[in-house]
Amino acid sequence: MDKHNLTLLNEFILMGITDLPELQAPLFVLFLIIYMISVVGNLGLIFLTKIDAQLHTPMYFFLRHLSFTDLGYSTAVGHKMLVNLVAERPTISYSWCATQLTFFSVFISSEVFILSAMACDRYVAICEPLLYTVIMSQALCHVLVAIPYLYGVFLSLLTVIKIFVSSFCGHKVIRHFYCDSLPLISLLCSDTHEIRLIILIFSTFNLVSSLLIVLVSYILILATILRMNSAEGRYKAFSTCGSHLTVIVVFYGTLFFMNVQPKSSHSFDTDKMASVFYTLVIPMLNPMIYSFRNKEVKNALHRTWKMCAHILFKTIL
């Protein structure tokens, strides 16, 4: 490649979600509502599981970190997407593109393994209830969330550095509404075989290993539940897994849909809609799934509301 064809890029142009100007304002309002609900829901769960003593259990410890990762990657993508929906020229600076990809990769890869850790927690709670507090110690819980974060940082930096130390050919239109690795790779002048192979290997490892942990955990859980003599005991065991199973189905279902759909010229819009779903809608749904049918969360919210109202009343008086 001739060096004169290489351009020092200061910014990229994002294609966005739609090319139709009349849809941009309605989509901005819709996604703003979704994002605000997501922020309130996830911050609420983080706050609630932190201050309420009755939620200081391993299950809610993992839930707090799930909310944190949801909030992290939805914010990394969401706020810039909202700005570009109302901007005359949907651009993102070179440095912010690298930053966005870094944070998005850290949080999304961490979430995959935090969901696996939650499956292990449910396995111990149902299959080894007498040893639950011993096995799921505070130290182990911290290790089970520290490893995903450290792994996410390693994988993110490896990918981002590989991409951004390479040369871009002057093409600066990203065929997406945020800086994702594959659309960026298509703009590189240098050989992309190595970075594509790295992304393929780690993406496959993340998906297969985390899903394998979830499947093995729930097979053992199902076997334990089916051996229970009490119908009430079986229902209670199933109910403790219901929220997590719903989140697993929605999350992995979306990822599989994005990875197995045939790649064709008309699949790009479908891929963008699936990306919107897992970057904005799933982080909004997760707090709802864990709150609506969860009596412990509802009771904690009621206690916290009463405590805040009491403090506010005393302050006013």
JOQUI-V841895 format. One record per residue. RES is the residue in one letter. SS is DSSP state (alpha for helix, beta for strand, coil for the rest). Layout:
BEGIN
res:RES ss:SS
res:RES ss:SS
END
This chain:
BEGIN
res:M ss:coil
res:D ss:coil
res:K ss:alpha
res:H ss:alpha
res:N ss:alpha
res:L ss:coil
res:T ss:coil
res:L ss:coil
res:L ss:coil
res:N ss:coil
res:E ss:beta
res:F ss:beta
res:I ss:beta
res:L ss:beta
res:M ss:coil
res:G ss:coil
res:I ss:coil
res:T ss:coil
res:D ss:coil
res:L ss:coil
res:P ss:alpha
res:E ss:alpha
res:L ss:alpha
res:Q ss:alpha
res:A ss:alpha
res:P ss:alpha
res:L ss:alpha
res:F ss:alpha
res:V ss:alpha
res:L ss:alpha
res:F ss:alpha
res:L ss:alpha
res:I ss:alpha
res:I ss:alpha
res:Y ss:alpha
res:M ss:alpha
res:I ss:alpha
res:S ss:alpha
res:V ss:alpha
res:V ss:alpha
res:G ss:alpha
res:N ss:alpha
res:L ss:alpha
res:G ss:alpha
res:L ss:alpha
res:I ss:alpha
res:F ss:alpha
res:L ss:alpha
res:T ss:alpha
res:K ss:alpha
res:I ss:alpha
res:D ss:coil
res:A ss:alpha
res:Q ss:alpha
res:L ss:alpha
res:H ss:coil
res:T ss:coil
res:P ss:alpha
res:M ss:alpha
res:Y ss:alpha
res:F ss:alpha
res:F ss:alpha
res:L ss:alpha
res:R ss:alpha
res:H ss:alpha
res:L ss:alpha
res:S ss:alpha
res:F ss:alpha
res:T ss:alpha
res:D ss:alpha
res:L ss:alpha
res:G ss:alpha
res:Y ss:alpha
res:S ss:alpha
res:T ss:alpha
res:A ss:alpha
res:V ss:alpha
res:G ss:alpha
res:H ss:alpha
res:K ss:alpha
res:M ss:alpha
res:L ss:alpha
res:V ss:alpha
res:N ss:alpha
res:L ss:alpha
res:V ss:alpha
res:A ss:coil
res:E ss:coil
res:R ss:coil
res:P ss:coil
res:T ss:beta
res:I ss:beta
res:S ss:beta
res:Y ss:alpha
res:S ss:alpha
res:W ss:alpha
res:C ss:alpha
res:A ss:alpha
res:T ss:alpha
res:Q ss:alpha
res:L ss:alpha
res:T ss:alpha
res:F ss:alpha
res:F ss:alpha
res:S ss:alpha
res:V ss:alpha
res:F ss:alpha
res:I ss:alpha
res:S ss:alpha
res:S ss:alpha
res:E ss:alpha
res:V ss:alpha
res:F ss:alpha
res:I ss:alpha
res:L ss:alpha
res:S ss:alpha
res:A ss:alpha
res:M ss:alpha
res:A ss:alpha
res:C ss:alpha
res:D ss:alpha
res:R ss:alpha
res:Y ss:alpha
res:V ss:alpha
res:A ss:alpha
res:I ss:alpha
res:C ss:alpha
res:E ss:coil
res:P ss:alpha
res:L ss:alpha
res:L ss:alpha
res:Y ss:alpha
res:T ss:alpha
res:V ss:alpha
res:I ss:alpha
res:M ss:coil
res:S ss:coil
res:Q ss:alpha
res:A ss:alpha
res:L ss:alpha
res:C ss:alpha
res:H ss:alpha
res:V ss:alpha
res:L ss:alpha
res:V ss:alpha
res:A ss:alpha
res:I ss:alpha
res:P ss:alpha
res:Y ss:alpha
res:L ss:alpha
res:Y ss:alpha
res:G ss:alpha
res:V ss:alpha
res:F ss:alpha
res:L ss:alpha
res:S ss:alpha
res:L ss:alpha
res:L ss:alpha
res:T ss:alpha
res:V ss:alpha
res:I ss:alpha
res:K ss:alpha
res:I ss:alpha
res:F ss:alpha
res:V ss:coil
res:S ss:coil
res:S ss:coil
res:F ss:beta
res:C ss:coil
res:G ss:coil
res:H ss:coil
res:K ss:coil
res:V ss:beta
res:I ss:beta
res:R ss:coil
res:H ss:coil
res:F ss:coil
res:Y ss:coil
res:C ss:coil
res:D ss:coil
res:S ss:alpha
res:L ss:alpha
res:P ss:alpha
res:L ss:alpha
res:I ss:alpha
res:S ss:coil
res:L ss:coil
res:L ss:beta
res:C ss:coil
res:S ss:coil
res:D ss:coil
res:T ss:coil
res:H ss:alpha
res:E ss:alpha
res:I ss:alpha
res:R ss:alpha
res:L ss:alpha
res:I ss:alpha
res:I ss:alpha
res:L ss:alpha
res:I ss:alpha
res:F ss:alpha
res:S ss:alpha
res:T ss:alpha
res:F ss:alpha
res:N ss:alpha
res:L ss:alpha
res:V ss:alpha
res:S ss:alpha
res:S ss:alpha
res:L ss:alpha
res:L ss:alpha
res:I ss:alpha
res:V ss:alpha
res:L ss:alpha
res:V ss:alpha
res:S ss:alpha
res:Y ss:alpha
res:I ss:alpha
res:L ss:alpha
res:I ss:alpha
res:L ss:alpha
res:A ss:alpha
res:T ss:alpha
res:I ss:alpha
res:L ss:alpha
res:R ss:coil
res:M ss:coil
res:N ss:coil
res:S ss:coil
res:A ss:alpha
res:E ss:alpha
res:G ss:alpha
res:R ss:alpha
res:Y ss:alpha
res:K ss:alpha
res:A ss:alpha
res:F ss:alpha
res:S ss:alpha
res:T ss:alpha
res:C ss:alpha
res:G ss:alpha
res:S ss:alpha
res:H ss:alpha
res:L ss:alpha
res:T ss:alpha
res:V ss:alpha
res:I ss:alpha
res:V ss:alpha
res:V ss:alpha
res:F ss:alpha
res:Y ss:alpha
res:G ss:alpha
res:T ss:alpha
res:L ss:alpha
res:F ss:alpha
res:F ss:alpha
res:M ss:alpha
res:N ss:alpha
res:V ss:alpha
res:Q ss:coil
res:P ss:coil
res:K ss:coil
res:S ss:coil
res:S ss:coil
res:H ss:coil
res:S ss:alpha
res:F ss:alpha
res:D ss:alpha
res:T ss:alpha
res:D ss:alpha
res:K ss:alpha
res:M ss:alpha
res:A ss:alpha
res:S ss:alpha
res:V ss:alpha
res:F ss:alpha
res:Y ss:alpha
res:T ss:alpha
res:L ss:alpha
res:V ss:alpha
res:I ss:alpha
res:P ss:alpha
res:M ss:alpha
res:L ss:alpha
res:N ss:alpha
res:P ss:alpha
res:M ss:alpha
res:I ss:alpha
res:Y ss:alpha
res:S ss:alpha
res:F ss:alpha
res:R ss:coil
res:N ss:coil
res:K ss:alpha
res:E ss:alpha
res:V ss:alpha
res:K ss:alpha
res:N ss:alpha
res:A ss:alpha
res:L ss:alpha
res:H ss:alpha
res:R ss:alpha
res:T ss:alpha
res:W ss:alpha
res:K ss:alpha
res:M ss:alpha
res:C ss:alpha
res:A ss:alpha
res:H ss:alpha
res:I ss:alpha
res:L ss:alpha
res:F ss:alpha
res:K ss:alpha
res:T ss:alpha
res:I ss:alpha
res:L ss:coil
END
